[in-house]
Structures are given as C-alpha cells and as structure tokens.
Amino acid sequence: MSAAKETDRKTIHATTEMKKLMASHFTELAEAKKNGRPKVAWCTSVGPAELLHAMGFLVYYPENHGALLGATRMATEFIPAANAVGYSPEICSYLTADVGAYLKGVTPLTKAYGLKEVPRADILVYNTNQCRDVQDWFAFYAREWNVPLIGVHTHRNIKEVKDYHIADLAEQMKAMIPVLEEVSGNRFDIDKLRETVALSLECTKLWRQVLECGAAKPAPLTFFDATIHMAPAVVLRGLPQAIDYYKLLLKELKERIANSVAAVEGERHRLYWDGMPIWGKLRELSQQFMTLRTNIVASSYCNSWIFDAFDPAQPFESMARAYTELFIVRDESYKEAYMEQWIKTFSIDGIIFHDARTCPNNSNSRYGMPQRMGTRLGLPVLVINGDLNDLRCYSEEQTRTNIEAFIEQLDEKRSC
Amino acid sequence: MSGSGDNRSTLEEALFGGIDVGSCTTKAVIIDGKRNIVAASVGYTGTDFEKAANDVWNTCMSEAHAEPSRIMAIVSTGYGRNSVSFASARFTEISCHARGCLHFFSGPLTVIDIGGQDNKIIKLDHKGQRISFKMNRKCAAGTGAFLEEMALRLRLPLHELDRLARNADGEVTLGSYCTVFSATEVLEKIKAGHPVDRIVKGLFRSVLKRILEMDTLDDTIVITGGVIQHNPFLAEMLRDHTDNPIRVPEHPQVIGALGAALYASKALCEDV
C-alpha cells in the first residue's frame, strides 16, 4: 500500500456561494431574534419544514448545529456537560453535544457567523421519523424556555408505506396548525403551503441530480463533499435560494463529468457508505481515502434529503409520504433493496457500514445486514465502530487500519 | 542495512525482510528466495517505534549472518508500520497475518490473531483470498493487554499463566465483558476463596469468549500472535468450542512479520 501518495482534496467552486447562503441564513435568524419577528421555529432535519415556512416562521435546524459541533470538534468537549445533568452518553450525541454546548453557553455559530447564541425557539416542532431522541432533545428546550413543543409521530420500521400511514400523518400535521397560527400570529394559507412544497420539490430534484453525478466514472464528488453540500437541502429547502444554489453546483459537477475531472485522482475503488458521517473526522477520512485512491461515491445518509413524493396538489399528504418514505423509517428488507439499487447503479466495489455508538437508528450493521448484503451481492463489507459526534467512541488508529486493510482486500480481489 | 537490491545478488542469494511493529512487541523475519525462514527476532516495542524496528531488525540480521546487500526488500506491518523508515512498502497486519498463515496451511482458513491490544479474525477462501476480516472493537477485552492486566492484579508473572491454567482442576466463570469489570470480578473470586489456577483458567475462557463473539469459526482454524505463543493451552481450550481442526504454526508470534517478508519477496519470487 505504500504506492499511494498524498493528494489534495479538490475544491468545489460553488462552496463560496454556499458559505454566503449559510451566513445569510444564520444572520437572518439572529436579526429575527433581535426584532422579535418573524418568529423562529426549531425543526428536526426531516421534519415538516414546509408547513413552518408557509406559516411565516424562520426555521432553525438543531441537527445542523449538532453536526457543526461535531465538525468543529467541539462536541466531545460539551457532551460530558449534558451527561452530568442526566443525559446518558449512550443517547444521541447530537442531543448531548447541543445541550452540553447550551449549558456551557457556547456555540460554533459565534465564530462562524457572529451569533452570540443559538437563535432561541418560539416553538419546537419535531418529527420522530428519525428517532425518539429528537423529541426528548426538543423537550429539554421546551422546559428551558417555556415554549410550545409539538410534533409528528411517524410509524417506524415500515416495509411498505400504506394509505393509513399517510392519512394519520397528514392529520397530525393539520392538527398542528392552530398552535402554529397562535405562535406565528399568521393565518394558515394552503396556497402558501403549496408554493413551499413546490420549492422543496424542485430543491430535492436538484439534490438528487447532484448525488447521481456520483455514478459517473470517475466520480466528480465524494461522500465527504456531499456531507458539506447537503446543507442547503437540509436548512434551506422550501426556499428559492436552495434551488439557485443546486443549479450552480450541478453545473459545476456536470462540467467535471464532461472533462473527466475526478474528485479522487486516479480513482481505483468505489465505495458505498451506510450510516452517519463521523463529523469530527471528515478531513482525516477524506484524506485517507484520497491517498488510497478510493472514492465513496454514494451513501444512505446524503440520500436522506431526497423527497421524491412532494406534490403541491396534495401538500399534506405528499409531505406525509415524503417524510415516511425515508430510508431511516423503513424496515431492513426495504433498506437492503434500496441500497442494492444504488450499489448497482454506482458500480460499487465495497460497502462500509458505520456503526455509530449513539445512533442506533442510523446504524444498520446491528441486525446482520452487512453479512446478508455481502453474501448476496458478493461484495466485501467493512463495519467501522465510531460515532457521529462523540469521539470518545472512536479509535483513530483502529479505523485507519481497518480501512487500509479493506482496500488491500479490494486490491487482492481485483488482482485475482 | 539496505532496503534496495544489489545487482550482484542473485535470486539464490536474495533475502527478504518483514517487520511487524506491534503495540507490545516488534518482530522481524528474514526469508530466503525459496521462502525459508532464515532468522527471526522479537523485542519490546516500547515508546519509540523507529528504534524498536531498528533494534529488532539488527538482531535479526545478526542471527541471519547475512550481508546487508543481500536484502532485496523489506516490508513493514503492524501498529507502527508507518514508523519503519527503511521499509520499502507497508501492509496492514491483517493482510500480513493472512499471508503468513497461507505459508503453512492452505485455505479455506479462519485465522485468529490474538495480539497485544487487538484481536483479529480473518477468513480466507479455498484459493487463499480474503473473504472478510474483523478486528475487536475499541475495547481491549480478550486481548493480550487483558491478560497482562489480570496477571498484574493477581500478582502473577505472565509466563506462569499457561502452566496454572493447564493444571487447574476446574475454572471459575467470569461474566464481564469489560477488562475493568473483570478485574473487579477477579477480586471478588479471590475474596470468595477460589484457587488462583481456576481463576486463571477462567480468564483464558474469557479470552476465548471474546473471540467467539467476534465472528463464526469456519473451516480450519489457525491461531497466531504472541498470546498463543506464550499460552498454548488456549488452543487446547478452544477445542471445547469447536470441532473444526485447530492449527498453531511454529513461532505464531512472528507470523505477521513472516507475511510481511513474503510480501517483500513477491516481486522476485513467483507463487508467493
């Protein structure tokens, strides 16, 4: 393996525009808190954001903050503060990092965007489609600030999305309207919701196209790029600026494909990543894969912001469907079939499962899936033990060795 | 020492080196062009990987009575593989242990390597190609470090463990996964008056349980690493858990270094 040499990550030029967009998003939130209007709603990352935008809220996503705490490596410092007040080290480390940072009065938003503190919620709106932890996370702040906490309780481990799932969730979302009206001071307008859903639909279509660029050989972007560039799909969906951004990014990626520009120079192996990113180690892992001339070209995680079902004609029902069709909500058989499809389309040579200690819902290696998929697809699989945010659960050397040994295995397989 | 070839060297004179810088010990092996082991040496790694590699390599060269110019290539492996500046290539210990085992046994194999700080299970098919591998999780339960910690708690020299376990007329059951919890459990057993040899056998069983949790054991099982070198009774105890053939190569501690040497010889020797 000594033949591999260090290579630099290639800059995606659109990044500059994305940074401006994110800065504008957070500045707007800070201004709103200063002026008292518009009201700020906290929303889980795959929560009913369209409804909140339609009601005139500015929407803030604590999971984005959790990822920022991870990526800036502040998380591991703050998690113990949350542990100390009764939030277990075994639960979601987005939650514990975020609550710990709040208890310490610190946020990475200060350095990045000049905010003194996180924009406090006027209302907290969750969707349990990801996990139960989001509800408990938001409940902390509801108690802390004495603000309303409402949410949608999604059916989980679904094989096939049924009409009764949709009907139930659509009703749950409609039932939130009176509280949202009261807090926002605005009347619900179905046309505004249709407009927002249409904008989210366009955003998600473009995001899908961005990710599908990874099927090109060589791939013009990496999983690590995608984890950064998904930010507008997470925090700005339902807004026109996300659409403009993805048009820009897509143009650049298509130019890369046309000119055979590889995100990983000399791409030898193409991998699929299942599970959460290890936010505090993105740079190191990206560099290691670059050195090994291996590109992670597809992932379940980044695909989680593809919502094909949005339909302005049926805003509530289509939101219900979009937020229930998600990978994380589904049963193992659906997940395997879904991954298999992407694995085949993207010419994948091997699969990496990240078993994130504090994220059981987004760790798919715990019920025999790697063994089943490896056998069925005839692909080498690797399980990495780590965490999204809590680097106390991560062994740098062991992970590096596992990855290197995995690539050696792929090399051996290819040479046979 | 020389990491590059000498034009005067012929394949018959050629020697190849492998260095395995592990977390506890550093191992070196020199093989000839016919892949026979010419010399092997082992030393403590300590805190300076580069120095450990140099020292162990120099000892190995002395044992080989070889001119440095005969060394055609050196491959490093192990935890400190990147610290061996005179190696011409490096491979992970997973690849090297597999390669080393295939030198003695043909596939399909399940290789169990019990190292100082990690355990590995590597599965090879009938062609010797790797199907899968697993390393223990971050925890050092069931590794050499676990036995070292327990020997310390029991105030026993490490080299006494194998004899005590072998001669025990029974064993105590230790249920904990964690090394720290196991230590507490051991103290409880001592307090309860259990003989020390039965406790040691219980510790050996605990090592095996940790391995059995990692993966299934298929086909012929080969055990490598320093722990099995110094505690061969573990291989006998493994027979309680499987009907599959169990093999321990000669000098199991240096199999990783041997695998590295075999990689080093690959460019010049066919069929390695």
Interface residues (C-beta under 8 A of the other chain):
Chain A: M1 S2 A3 G374 P380 V381 V383 N385 C393 Y394 S395 E397 Q398 T401 N402 E404 A405 E408 Q409 E412 K413 C416
Chain B: Y79 A87 S88 A89 R90 F91 T92 E93 I94 S95 D118 K127 Q129 R130 S132 F133 K134 M135 R137 K138
